[in-house]
């Protein structure tokens, strides 16, 4: 097994990209990456080689993020910079609201997908990751990631057409 410094150098970027896709915030992603490797150091003897090391690390990171998300969900705060950005933008309020509604609708539709497809969609759309990187994170091939993303888009498109037809 490699030492933890080598593991960190090899996989920290992948874990960071994965968590950044989930959070959209650099500071939180960086913090979770650090916590992930602390947990990994403490639990490396429990790693059973049933999956890729990068997959195991991303699962740890996801667990840490989910726990933080649950804690923060109880405290709803609107950051001041979000308010300032909204107030001092050149876009009209209508445009901002429309964009937010479209984004919210997209995220709602992604949430309806199964977990693997949902993760691929988030990594591709929000994380702007390549299929090869998504495959690495998910412990699959780049072709699997490409096909899963395509099928997810098709499913969302079909669901949208079915809603309009009703």
Secondary structure, 3 states (H helix, E strand, C coil): CCCHHHHHHHHHHHHHHHHHHHHCCHHHHHHHHHHHHHHHHHHHHHCCCCCCHHHHHHHHHHHHHHHHHHHHHHCCCCCHHHHHHHHCCCCCHHHHHHHHHHHHHHHHHHHCCCHHHHHHHHHHHCCCCCHHHHHHHHCCCHHHHHHHHHHHHHHHHHHHHHHHHC
